[in-house]
Amino acid sequence: MSRMTDLRVILEIGKKRRVVAGATDWPGLDRWGTSEKDALAKMWSYIPRYAGVAERAGLTTEFRRATDIEVVERVPGSSSTDFWGVAHVPSAFEREAISAAELGRRLELLRACWAEFDAVAARVSAELRPSGRSGGRPKTSIIRHTYGTEPDQFSRKVEVRTPLDTVLTPENRTSHRRAYLDAIRAYHTEGRPARTWPLPFLVRRTAHHLMDHAWEMEDRDLGA
């Protein structure tokens, strides 16, 4: 059994060149590397940046206790793992049943990831430093992509289908997020997966997408 101080990590091993390390208990803390060692090192280096998410969720003390990494599963990835550097294959570990309380804890972390992304989007410079990533997309495109991808790829798996022009407005985005959380809770109560994805994987992927682009904007912030 894992100790409370363990940072439990799932490694998704790509077919050729990338490995994704995901902290399953801390949605959004996913990083990729060129090897297991590299992926774990990169994920570990982002712990100080993720601390703000844990704080927003009221979990600072618990997060500080997670001082030891435990790899709980190695998952064979797909070509998409290599291409995107993002987890694409749900693990057996994430298919195990979790309690309503644990689901609620992870949803609080998802709320914190939403809040963190919104805060970063409001804080960083209007123009971002050029970058090879994503063709150096402007800030407005990153924000539109991040908000729009959620209903297009994630929330639809629990039948929350919010139109793009709706999710781009703050008031309606709040309603979308509330509906998304309610749907995840309802699916959990009914024992239903999010189509082929277990609910913990859905939460992790949603949170990772938010934090990945929040950190991208921070890294390209001209005011930093």
MONOR-V93567 format. One record per residue. N is the residue number from 1. RES is the residue in one small letter. SS is DSSP state (~ for helix, > for strand, _ for the rest). PSI is psi in radians with two decimals (none if undefined). Layout:
# MONOR-V93567
n=[N:N]
res=[RES:RES]
ss=[SS:SS]
psi=[PSI:PSI]
This chain:
# MONOR-V93567
n=[1:2:3:4:5:6:7:8:9:10:11:12:13:14:15:16:17:18:19:20:21:22:23:24:25:26:27:28:29:30:31:32:33:34:35:36:37:38:39:40:41:42:43:44:45:46:47:48:49:50:51:52:53:54:55:56:57:58:59:60:61:62:63:64:65:66:67:68:69:70:71:72:73:74:75:76:77:78:79:80:81:82:83:84:85:86:87:88:89:90:91:92:93:94:95:96:97:98:99:100:101:102:103:104:105:106:107:108:109:110:111:112:113:114:115:116:117:118:119:120:121:122:123:124:125:126:127:128:129:130:131:132:133:134:135:136:137:138:139:140:141:142:143:144:145:146:147:148:149:150:151:152:153:154:155:156:157:158:159:160:161:162:163:164:165:166:167:168:169:170:171:172:173:174:175:176:177:178:179:180:181:182:183:184:185:186:187:188:189:190:191:192:193:194:195:196:197:198:199:200:201:202:203:204:205:206:207:208:209:210:211:212:213:214:215:216:217:218:219:220:221:222:223:224]
res=[m:s:r:m:t:d:l:r:v:i:l:e:i:g:k:k:r:r:v:v:a:g:a:t:d:w:p:g:l:d:r:w:g:t:s:e:k:d:a:l:a:k:m:w:s:y:i:p:r:y:a:g:v:a:e:r:a:g:l:t:t:e:f:r:r:a:t:d:i:e:v:v:e:r:v:p:g:s:s:s:t:d:f:w:g:v:a:h:v:p:s:a:f:e:r:e:a:i:s:a:a:e:l:g:r:r:l:e:l:l:r:a:c:w:a:e:f:d:a:v:a:a:r:v:s:a:e:l:r:p:s:g:r:s:g:g:r:p:k:t:s:i:i:r:h:t:y:g:t:e:p:d:q:f:s:r:k:v:e:v:r:t:p:l:d:t:v:l:t:p:e:n:r:t:s:h:r:r:a:y:l:d:a:i:r:a:y:h:t:e:g:r:p:a:r:t:w:p:l:p:f:l:v:r:r:t:a:h:h:l:m:d:h:a:w:e:m:e:d:r:d:l:g:a]
ss=[_:_:_:_:_:>:>:>:>:>:>:>:>:_:_:_:_:_:>:>:>:>:>:_:_:_:_:_:_:>:>:>:>:_:_:~:~:~:~:~:~:~:~:~:~:_:~:~:~:~:~:~:~:~:~:~:_:_:_:~:~:~:~:~:~:_:_:>:>:>:>:>:>:>:>:>:_:_:~:~:~:~:~:~:_:_:_:_:_:_:_:~:~:~:~:_:_:_:_:~:~:~:~:~:~:~:~:~:~:~:~:~:~:~:~:~:~:~:~:~:~:~:~:_:_:_:_:>:_:_:_:_:~:~:~:_:_:_:~:~:~:~:~:~:~:~:~:~:~:~:~:~:~:~:~:~:~:~:_:_:_:_:_:~:~:~:~:_:_:~:~:~:~:~:~:~:~:~:~:~:~:~:~:~:~:~:~:~:~:~:_:_:_:>:_:_:>:_:~:~:~:~:~:~:~:~:~:~:~:~:~:~:~:~:~:~:~:~:~:_:>:_:_:_]
psi=[2.45:2.48:2.77:-0.33:0.00:2.39:1.72:2.23:2.41:2.28:2.15:2.03:1.95:2.95:-0.45:-0.89:-0.08:2.56:2.32:2.24:2.16:2.22:1.72:-0.55:-0.12:1.35:2.29:-0.34:1.28:2.35:2.68:2.72:-3.13:-0.08:3.00:-0.82:-0.76:-0.75:-0.74:-0.69:-0.72:-0.75:-0.77:-0.63:-0.32:-0.02:-0.77:-0.56:-0.57:-0.31:-0.55:-0.59:-0.83:-0.68:-0.78:-0.57:-0.01:0.48:0.48:-0.84:-0.79:-0.71:-0.67:-0.44:-0.27:1.41:-0.15:2.33:2.32:2.01:1.98:-0.31:2.55:2.12:2.24:2.16:-2.88:-3.12:-0.49:-0.56:-0.80:-0.71:-0.79:-0.38:0.61:2.51:2.27:-0.21:1.96:2.49:2.77:-0.62:-0.68:-0.14:-0.17:2.54:2.44:2.72:2.86:-0.61:-0.74:-0.69:-0.77:-0.69:-0.77:-0.57:-0.56:-0.65:-0.61:-0.75:-0.75:-0.63:-0.70:-0.84:-0.68:-0.77:-0.81:-0.72:-0.74:-0.75:-0.62:-0.45:-0.65:2.86:2.63:-0.66:2.42:2.70:2.38:2.54:2.61:-0.37:2.31:0.48:0.29:0.79:2.51:2.84:-0.79:-0.63:-0.66:-0.78:-0.82:-0.74:-0.80:-0.82:-0.69:-0.54:-0.56:-0.94:-0.45:-0.62:-0.45:-1.11:-0.41:-0.36:-0.28:0.48:0.57:1.83:1.51:2.19:2.63:-0.81:-0.36:-0.80:-0.26:-0.21:2.38:-0.83:-0.79:-0.51:-0.67:-0.74:-0.71:-0.80:-0.70:-0.76:-0.65:-0.83:-0.75:-0.70:-0.73:-0.76:-0.73:-0.74:-0.69:-0.77:-0.66:-0.07:0.50:2.46:2.94:1.36:-2.05:-0.06:2.35:2.66:-0.71:-0.61:-0.69:-0.78:-0.75:-0.75:-0.70:-0.81:-0.71:-0.75:-0.71:-0.87:-0.61:-0.78:-0.48:-0.80:-0.60:-0.80:-0.70:-0.74:-0.46:0.09:2.13:-0.34:-0.04:none]
